[in-house]
Amino acid sequence: MAATESTMFELGTAAPDFSLADVVSNRTVRLDSFTRKGLLVMFLCRHCPYVKHIGAGLAALAKDYAASELDIVAISSNDAGQYPDDGPDGLRTMARELGFWFPYCYDETQQVAQAYRAACTPDFFLFDAGRKLVYRGQFDDARPGNSVPVSGRDLRAAIDSTLAGRAVAAQQKPSIGCNIKWKPGHAPARHG
């Protein structure tokens, strides 16, 4: 279980556009499909132990904000040829098991992950009403095997600030998880 940190995309960056199919509804989901005050873009997958570790906490967070001004979209960009659980059927099962009310999309070409510079699962990107990046980082300090309770504290604080129109704390810790499972020749060059 090799840990990979998120790239910590520059704050203030505009949300990259995308057009992907929701694996549950088959509807096409685009960046402009979302119109609320905040947009949370999450790169997840089904097989990753880091995602499994926070799964119930992630479902609770989504439920807590379902009636708020927060839009949420989950995206899986892993190579389903090598990781079949991370293909549309597995993602659909995961969405049902965790009660996701938001779209869960499969990025087969991996172009969306590249545009967002997603590096790991989970990887979180929170955008304000103007679709500028205000938070990228961890869910909380919980990791498989570290005995820290899963709370979503870091991400919840960023969401609450965004929805209240307040600045999000600039001190942000990178997310840590399994690396995106790139198809041969698709891995972006790492910067820094």
MIMILUM-946784 format. One line per 5 residues: their letters; for each residue x, y, z of C-alpha. Coordinates in Angstrom, 3 decimals, padded with zeros to 6 digits, always signed. Example, Ala and Ser with C-alpha at 12.3 -4.5 7.8 and 13.67 -1.06 7.14 Angstrom:
2
as = +012.300,-004.500,+007.800 | +013.670,-001.060,+007.140
This chain:
192
maate = +000.000,+000.000,+000.000 | +002.275,+002.778,-001.278 | +001.058,+006.237,-000.269 | +000.914,+009.042,-002.842 | +000.268,+012.692,-001.924
stmfe = -002.000,+015.021,-003.857 | -000.280,+017.577,-006.092 | -001.710,+020.604,-004.257 | -002.930,+022.427,-007.374 | -002.520,+026.220,-007.017
lgtaa = -005.342,+027.892,-005.056 | -007.432,+030.212,-007.225 | -007.126,+027.921,-010.255 | -010.280,+027.736,-012.378 | -012.055,+024.367,-012.338
pdfsl = -011.142,+022.442,-015.490 | -014.146,+021.643,-017.664 | -015.252,+018.051,-018.148 | -018.023,+015.972,-019.703 | -018.491,+012.461,-018.308
advvs = -021.293,+009.932,-017.913 | -022.715,+009.258,-014.451 | -022.389,+005.470,-013.960 | -025.685,+005.324,-012.028 | -028.033,+007.420,-014.205
nrtvr = -026.082,+007.357,-017.514 | -026.689,+011.118,-017.744 | -023.887,+013.308,-019.057 | -022.379,+015.464,-016.328 | -020.461,+018.640,-017.158
ldsft = -018.831,+021.323,-015.070 | -021.662,+023.707,-015.977 | -024.209,+021.155,-014.671 | -023.400,+022.516,-011.214 | -024.763,+025.891,-010.124
rkgll = -024.577,+026.051,-006.325 | -022.224,+028.135,-004.129 | -019.661,+025.358,-003.816 | -018.536,+022.410,-005.914 | -016.659,+019.448,-004.473
vmflc = -014.867,+017.314,-007.056 | -013.604,+014.033,-005.585 | -011.357,+011.497,-007.254 | -012.264,+008.131,-005.748 | -012.248,+004.468,-006.665
rhcpy = -013.683,+001.290,-005.242 | -010.629,-000.870,-004.514 | -008.348,+001.612,-002.670 | -007.894,+000.939,+001.074 | -007.650,+004.690,+001.766
vkhig = -011.036,+005.306,+000.124 | -012.547,+002.299,+001.889 | -011.223,+003.646,+005.204 | -013.142,+006.932,+004.861 | -016.116,+005.528,+002.911
aglaa = -018.705,+005.743,+005.714 | -017.419,+009.188,+006.714 | -017.595,+010.364,+003.126 | -021.172,+009.091,+002.825 | -022.046,+010.918,+006.071
lakdy = -020.505,+014.153,+004.794 | -022.485,+013.917,+001.554 | -025.696,+013.263,+003.485 | -025.033,+016.197,+005.825 | -024.630,+018.618,+002.901
aasel = -027.342,+017.171,+000.620 | -029.744,+020.047,+001.300 | -027.050,+022.744,+001.258 | -025.582,+024.940,-001.465 | -022.865,+022.343,-002.150
divai = -022.738,+020.366,-005.392 | -020.702,+017.165,-005.347 | -019.328,+014.964,-008.106 | -017.159,+011.870,-007.730 | -014.865,+010.701,-010.513
ssnda = -012.882,+007.506,-010.913 | -010.028,+007.636,-013.388 | -008.309,+004.334,-012.668 | -007.479,+001.891,-015.451 | -010.393,-000.558,-015.181
gqypd = -008.534,-002.998,-017.416 | -006.087,-003.602,-014.575 | -008.508,-002.789,-011.720 | -011.960,-004.082,-012.753 | -013.615,-002.984,-009.480
dgpdg = -012.884,+000.611,-010.525 | -014.877,+000.336,-013.760 | -018.476,+001.528,-014.158 | -020.099,-001.611,-012.673 | -017.965,-001.488,-009.530
lrtma = -018.488,+002.258,-009.145 | -022.251,+001.823,-009.521 | -022.181,-000.802,-006.751 | -020.071,+001.471,-004.538 | -022.456,+004.413,-005.071
relgf = -025.420,+002.248,-004.059 | -023.636,+000.734,-001.056 | -022.649,+004.163,+000.286 | -025.916,+005.891,-000.677 | -024.312,+008.523,-002.911
wfpyc = -026.948,+011.004,-004.117 | -024.491,+012.825,-006.364 | -023.102,+011.775,-009.769 | -020.270,+009.231,-009.843 | -018.497,+009.376,-013.182
ydetq = -015.950,+007.181,-014.905 | -013.075,+009.003,-016.635 | -012.101,+006.286,-019.115 | -009.672,+008.477,-021.081 | -008.069,+009.751,-017.843
qvaqa = -008.079,+013.254,-019.356 | -010.118,+014.710,-016.487 | -007.680,+013.370,-013.879 | -004.842,+014.891,-015.896 | -006.633,+018.260,-016.142
yraac = -007.179,+018.340,-012.368 | -003.675,+016.991,-011.698 | -005.305,+014.309,-009.554 | -002.621,+012.066,-008.126 | -004.273,+009.794,-005.599
tpdff = -007.491,+008.310,-004.305 | -009.011,+010.027,-002.488 | -008.162,+013.458,-003.900 | -010.461,+016.405,-003.095 | -010.913,+019.719,-004.923
lfdag = -013.330,+022.349,-003.563 | -014.342,+025.297,-005.733 | -016.276,+028.442,-004.792 | -019.259,+029.940,-006.639 | -016.902,+031.419,-009.257
rklvy = -015.414,+027.920,-009.704 | -012.031,+028.980,-008.344 | -010.115,+026.443,-006.260 | -010.328,+027.226,-002.538 | -009.316,+023.868,-001.052
rgqfd = -007.330,+020.845,-002.148 | -006.168,+018.395,+000.397 | -007.095,+015.741,+002.862 | -010.457,+014.600,+004.198 | -008.934,+014.511,+007.694
darpg = -005.944,+012.994,+009.502 | -007.374,+009.437,+009.520 | -005.422,+006.797,+007.606 | -005.711,+003.018,+007.538 | -003.996,+001.780,+010.674
nsvpv = -003.374,+005.111,+012.464 | -006.353,+004.967,+014.917 | -007.402,+008.595,+014.199 | -011.216,+008.661,+013.934 | -012.674,+009.449,+010.505
sgrdl = -014.428,+012.823,+010.814 | -013.889,+014.722,+007.563 | -012.794,+017.643,+009.764 | -010.485,+019.356,+007.248 | -012.842,+019.093,+004.296
raaid = -015.915,+020.032,+006.369 | -014.187,+023.194,+007.644 | -013.350,+024.206,+004.067 | -016.922,+023.510,+002.881 | -018.438,+025.468,+005.780
stlag = -016.200,+028.476,+005.070 | -017.001,+028.369,+001.349 | -020.759,+028.139,+001.862 | -020.611,+031.007,+004.392 | -018.649,+033.173,+001.949
ravaa = -015.557,+033.184,+004.169 | -011.983,+032.574,+003.063 | -010.786,+029.004,+003.495 | -007.674,+028.583,+005.643 | -004.602,+028.695,+003.407
qqkps = -002.799,+026.055,+005.514 | -003.923,+022.801,+003.873 | -002.513,+019.301,+004.192 | -002.253,+017.135,+001.060 | -004.495,+014.149,+000.675
igcni = -002.732,+010.808,+000.845 | -003.869,+007.612,-000.839 | -003.236,+005.106,-003.579 | -001.859,+006.576,-006.787 | -004.178,+006.953,-009.760
kwkpg = -003.828,+003.724,-011.767 | -002.720,+005.195,-015.072 | -003.016,+003.346,-018.357 | +000.344,+002.762,-020.049 | +001.579,+006.071,-021.442
hapar = -001.087,+008.173,-019.661 | +000.707,+009.153,-016.439 | +001.376,+012.883,-016.389 | +004.862,+014.158,-015.612 | +005.195,+015.134,-011.955
hg = +006.266,+018.715,-011.328 | +008.210,+020.035,-008.374
